[in-house]
Amino acid sequence: MNKNISLSERIAAAVKKKPTLSRSVQNRAAFIILRTDIKQAIDDGWTVKRIWETLCEEGKIDFGYTAFLGYTNRLIISTLPDNQANQAPVTTRRVGRTPEQKISGAGEARATEPKKTDTPTMGGFTFNSIPNKEDLI
């Protein structure tokens, strides 16, 4: 047995071989086996989506992008030091996202400044129950 492979990766390889386990357990095992390669690709600047597409094309994983993002966030991004983890949170577009956030091709959400326009914005309506006699004709 190769001692260079971590215990976690050896367990994942054993789990992946058992067909009786649930699909999510097998998917997690496949991700753990590839975790060092995935982390290296992220560190090299590749987008999470591109990494997922490549692994799917190679047949190394066969689960969806959303699951891949979840594993990436839990098993790679959350283990980074705080200063690195805050620089590049990995997310996917979801309902309810604020307009100030945009999604880059990397699947990373970054807050952006709202667009400033030259025209001033209009205020809302305010009701005054006491009429202004000058306004009444």
Buried (B, 14 or more C-beta within 10 A) or exposed (E): EEEEEEEEBBEBBEBBEEEEEEEEBBBBBBBBBBBEEBBEBBEEEBBBBEBBEEBBEEEEBEBEBEBBBBBBBEBBBEEBEEEEBEEBEBBBEEEEEEEEEEBEEBBBBBEEEEEEEEEEEEEEEEEEEEEEEEEEE
